[in-house]
Amino acid sequence: MKKVLVLVSSITLLTACAGSGEINASRGVNSSRVTQAEIDQYHKQRANEVEEAQSQAAKAQGYSETIRQGSSAVQSAVGAINSIRGVFGF
């Protein structure tokens, strides 16, 4: 009985190993094929990434410009205050 069990287990194991090798071989062949739909999707993703990067750069430039304008306004106010102080001798 033990011999039969060992024999059946060995056959099952060998069959499983042979099957997985064939599966892995066919996976390698199929995974190396790139469809036109996948290529199109890749190009769309890249275009979206470029568009998003441009949008983020424009937002950053807008924020930077706003900060510069605020800084310029503060500098003008400080200059006006200093002029007034100079006139009145403070």
N, CA, C and O of each residue as an XYZ file, in Angstrom:
360
protein
N       0.830     -1.196      0.000
C       0.000      0.000      0.000
C       0.870      1.253      0.000
O       0.598      2.205     -0.733
N       1.926      1.250      0.832
C       2.807      2.404      0.895
C       3.508      2.623     -0.436
O       3.698      3.762     -0.864
N       3.896      1.523     -1.095
C       4.579      1.641     -2.381
C       3.657      2.264     -3.431
O       4.096      3.077     -4.244
N       2.413      1.888     -3.410
C       1.451      2.434     -4.365
C       1.248      3.926     -4.087
O       1.178      4.730     -5.017
N       1.156      4.284     -2.827
C       0.974      5.685     -2.440
C       2.178      6.531     -2.862
O       2.013      7.641     -3.367
N       3.387      6.005     -2.656
C       4.601      6.703     -3.066
C       4.640      6.827     -4.591
O       5.022      7.870     -5.122
N       4.249      5.768     -5.287
C       4.244      5.781     -6.747
C       3.246      6.810     -7.282
O       3.566      7.565     -8.200
N       2.039      6.841     -6.711
C       1.024      7.799     -7.150
C       1.471      9.226     -6.842
O       1.264     10.129     -7.653
N       2.076      9.433     -5.688
C       2.569     10.765     -5.320
C       3.673     11.215     -6.270
O       3.711     12.376     -6.676
N       4.565     10.303     -6.621
C       5.654     10.635     -7.534
C       5.123     10.988     -8.915
O       5.583     11.950     -9.530
N       4.168     10.226     -9.404
C       3.589     10.503    -10.725
C       2.890     11.857    -10.721
O       3.018     12.635    -11.666
N       2.146     12.132     -9.641
C       1.444     13.409     -9.540
C       2.432     14.566     -9.525
O       2.225     15.575    -10.198
N       3.502     14.418     -8.762
C       4.509     15.466     -8.674
C       5.188     15.693    -10.018
O       5.378     16.839    -10.426
N       5.551     14.636    -10.703
C       6.207     14.770    -12.000
C       5.265     15.393    -13.037
O       5.694     16.198    -13.864
N       4.011     15.027    -12.991
C       3.036     15.604    -13.917
C       2.856     17.092    -13.650
O       2.771     17.888    -14.585
N       2.797     17.466    -12.381
C       2.634     18.873    -12.023
C       3.842     19.688    -12.469
O       3.690     20.802    -12.968
N       5.030     19.144    -12.294
C       6.236     19.857    -12.707
C       6.271     20.056    -14.216
O       6.623     21.133    -14.696
N       5.906     19.020    -14.963
C       5.906     19.126    -16.417
C       4.873     20.156    -16.867
O       5.135     20.926    -17.791
N       3.718     20.182    -16.235
C       2.668     21.130    -16.598
C       3.074     22.557    -16.296
O       2.807     23.453    -17.097
N       3.713     22.791    -15.158
C       4.090     24.163    -14.810
C       5.181     24.690    -15.741
O       5.223     25.888    -16.019
N       6.045     23.833    -16.215
C       7.073     24.252    -17.158
C       6.464     24.726    -18.467
O       6.875     25.742    -19.028
N       5.479     23.978    -18.945
C       4.798     24.384    -20.170
C       4.034     25.688    -19.968
O       4.016     26.552    -20.845
N       3.408     25.820    -18.806
C       2.666     27.050    -18.509
C       3.617     28.234    -18.469
O       3.337     29.283    -19.047
N       4.734     28.066    -17.790
C       5.704     29.162    -17.705
C       6.273     29.516    -19.080
O       6.501     30.690    -19.373
N       6.499     28.519    -19.911
C       7.017     28.779    -21.248
C       6.005     29.571    -22.073
O       6.379     30.509    -22.777
N       4.724     29.200    -21.990
C       3.722     29.921    -22.759
C       3.495     31.315    -22.186
O       3.187     32.243    -22.935
N       3.641     31.477    -20.892
C       3.521     32.811    -20.300
C       4.617     33.724    -20.827
O       4.363     34.891    -21.124
N       5.825     33.206    -20.945
C       6.922     34.010    -21.451
C       6.667     34.477    -22.874
O       6.985     35.612    -23.229
N       6.097     33.607    -23.681
C       5.802     33.961    -25.068
C       4.704     35.009    -25.115
O       4.820     36.001    -25.835
N       3.632     34.793    -24.348
C       2.503     35.730    -24.383
C       2.845     37.070    -23.752
O       2.354     38.103    -24.206
N       3.672     37.075    -22.723
C       3.971     38.334    -22.055
C       4.910     39.212    -22.882
O       4.995     40.418    -22.651
N       5.608     38.616    -23.835
C       6.506     39.421    -24.649
C       5.777     40.105    -25.803
O       6.358     40.944    -26.492
N       4.531     39.759    -26.012
C       3.754     40.379    -27.089
C       3.072     41.633    -26.554
O       2.428     41.608    -25.505
N       3.222     42.704    -27.279
C       2.588     43.968    -26.897
C       1.568     44.300    -27.975
O       1.889     44.364    -29.162
N       0.343     44.508    -27.541
C      -0.709     44.801    -28.506
C      -0.717     46.287    -28.839
O      -0.150     47.107    -28.118
N      -1.367     46.609    -29.939
C      -1.485     48.005    -30.343
C      -2.286     48.781    -29.312
O      -2.010     49.957    -29.073
N      -3.275     48.140    -28.697
C      -4.070     48.807    -27.662
C      -3.203     49.183    -26.467
O      -3.376     50.257    -25.891
N      -2.271     48.311    -26.088
C      -1.367     48.612    -24.979
C      -0.435     49.772    -25.337
O      -0.157     50.628    -24.497
N       0.032     49.800    -26.550
C       0.896     50.896    -27.004
C       0.127     52.211    -26.993
O       0.639     53.236    -26.545
N      -1.115     52.172    -27.495
C      -1.947     53.379    -27.495
C      -2.202     53.859    -26.073
O      -2.132     55.057    -25.798
N      -2.496     52.935    -25.175
C      -2.738     53.295    -23.777
C      -1.489     53.914    -23.158
O      -1.586     54.885    -22.408
N      -0.324     53.364    -23.463
C       0.943     53.910    -22.958
C       1.129     55.348    -23.437
O       1.504     56.222    -22.655
N       0.869     55.592    -24.715
C       1.024     56.943    -25.262
C       0.031     57.922    -24.625
O       0.377     59.072    -24.355
N      -1.194     57.464    -24.389
C      -2.181     58.324    -23.734
C      -1.742     58.674    -22.316
O      -1.878     59.816    -21.877
N      -1.216     57.682    -21.606
C      -0.751     57.931    -20.240
C       0.398     58.930    -20.237
O       0.427     59.835    -19.403
N       1.328     58.781    -21.143
C       2.468     59.710    -21.221
C       1.976     61.115    -21.559
O       2.448     62.091    -20.976
N       1.039     61.226    -22.487
C       0.502     62.542    -22.856
C      -0.199     63.175    -21.659
O      -0.070     64.378    -21.429
N      -0.935     62.378    -20.902
C      -1.605     62.904    -19.709
C      -0.600     63.358    -18.665
O      -0.807     64.376    -18.004
N       0.478     62.616    -18.512
C       1.511     62.993    -17.540
C       2.177     64.306    -17.937
O       2.435     65.158    -17.086
N       2.454     64.467    -19.220
C       3.064     65.711    -19.699
C       2.111     66.875    -19.486
O       2.522     67.941    -19.026
N       0.835     66.676    -19.818
C      -0.161     67.732    -19.634
C      -0.296     68.106    -18.163
O      -0.406     69.285    -17.824
N      -0.286     67.103    -17.293
C      -0.388     67.376    -15.857
C       0.844     68.129    -15.351
O       0.717     69.033    -14.524
N       2.016     67.772    -15.830
C       3.241     68.462    -15.421
C       3.216     69.919    -15.876
O       3.633     70.811    -15.138
N       2.732     70.154    -17.079
C       2.627     71.528    -17.575
C       1.631     72.325    -16.744
O       1.858     73.496    -16.442
N       0.540     71.689    -16.381
C      -0.474     72.357    -15.554
C       0.094     72.713    -14.184
O      -0.130     73.814    -13.683
N       0.826     71.786    -13.584
C       1.440     72.040    -12.279
C       2.477     73.160    -12.370
O       2.585     73.981    -11.460
N       3.230     73.194    -13.452
C       4.230     74.262    -13.633
C       3.546     75.617    -13.775
O       4.025     76.616    -13.239
N       2.426     75.651    -14.498
C       1.694     76.910    -14.654
C       1.126     77.380    -13.311
O       1.149     78.571    -13.001
N       0.619     76.436    -12.524
C       0.110     76.794    -11.192
C       1.231     77.341    -10.317
O       1.059     78.350     -9.633
N       2.369     76.675    -10.342
C       3.510     77.124     -9.536
C       3.967     78.517     -9.974
O       4.313     79.351     -9.138
N       3.968     78.762    -11.270
C       4.362     80.074    -11.776
C       3.359     81.133    -11.327
O       3.751     82.248    -10.981
N       2.072     80.796    -11.329
C       1.049     81.728    -10.865
C       1.213     82.061     -9.397
O       1.115     83.223     -9.003
N       1.467     81.028     -8.574
C       1.693     81.270     -7.144
C       2.921     82.139     -6.926
O       2.914     83.047     -6.094
N       3.966     81.854     -7.674
C       5.201     82.611     -7.550
C       4.977     84.077     -7.915
O       5.473     84.978     -7.238
N       4.232     84.303     -8.979
C       3.940     85.673     -9.404
C       3.104     86.406     -8.355
O       3.327     87.589     -8.098
N       2.152     85.712     -7.757
C       1.329     86.314     -6.703
C       2.187     86.719     -5.508
O       2.004     87.793     -4.935
N       3.115     85.857     -5.144
C       4.007     86.155     -4.014
C       4.894     87.351     -4.349
O       5.107     88.222     -3.506
N       5.412     87.397     -5.579
C       6.245     88.531     -5.987
C       5.460     89.847     -5.940
O       5.981     90.869     -5.493
N       4.224     89.816     -6.397
C       3.404     91.029     -6.372
C       3.130     91.473     -4.936
O       3.159     92.663     -4.625
N       2.864     90.491     -4.062
C       2.653     90.829     -2.653
C       3.899     91.414     -2.031
O       3.822     92.371     -1.260
N       5.032     90.855     -2.353
C       6.308     91.348     -1.837
C       6.578     92.760     -2.341
O       7.053     93.615     -1.594
N       6.275     92.994     -3.602
C       6.467     94.326     -4.176
C       5.560     95.346     -3.493
O       5.976     96.478     -3.247
N       4.332     94.953     -3.187
C       3.409     95.859     -2.505
C       3.906     96.197     -1.108
O       3.815     97.343     -0.669
N       4.432     95.190     -0.409
C       4.973     95.431      0.938
C       6.174     96.362      0.853
O       6.307     97.272      1.672
N       7.048     96.148     -0.120
C       8.215     97.019     -0.277
C       7.797     98.455     -0.591
O       8.413     99.400     -0.099
N       6.774     98.619     -1.391
C       6.273     99.969     -1.696
C       5.715    100.633     -0.447
O       5.938    101.821     -0.211
N       4.987     99.856      0.351
C       4.417    100.407      1.591
C       5.523    100.811      2.551
O       5.447    101.870      3.174
N       6.555     99.976      2.676
C       7.681    100.302      3.561
C       8.393    101.547      3.039
O       8.788    102.399      3.834
N       8.563    101.671      1.740
C       9.188    102.860      1.154
C       8.379    104.112      1.424
O       8.940    105.168      1.715
N       7.039    103.998      1.329
C       6.172    105.148      1.611
C       6.268    105.550      3.075
O       6.323    106.737      3.396
N       6.289    104.573      3.951
C       6.406    104.866      5.391
C       7.740    105.538      5.679
O       7.791    106.502      6.443
N       8.805    105.053      5.090
C      10.118    105.665      5.290
C      10.159    107.095      4.743
O      10.797    107.968      5.330
N       9.479    107.330      3.621
C       9.411    108.699      3.074
C       8.674    109.630      4.031
O       9.093    110.763      4.266
N       7.575    109.133      4.576
C       6.803    109.952      5.523
C       7.631    110.226      6.775
O       7.630    111.343      7.292
N       8.323    109.224      7.254
C       9.185    109.410      8.430
C      10.273    110.439      8.150
O      10.624    111.247      9.010
N      10.801    110.391      6.919
C      11.848    111.342      6.548
C      11.318    112.771      6.497
O      12.008    113.714      6.883
N      10.077    112.920      6.014
C       9.493    114.255      5.921
C       9.266    114.845      7.304
O       9.545    116.020      7.542
N       8.763    114.029      8.205
C       8.457    114.510      9.557
C       9.615    114.371     10.519
O       9.511    114.794     11.670
N      10.698    113.797     10.082
C      11.908    113.711     10.902
C      11.850    112.639     11.972
O      12.469    112.797     13.024
N      11.139    111.570     11.743
C      11.074    110.463     12.729
C      12.225    109.557     12.581
O      12.338    108.578     13.318
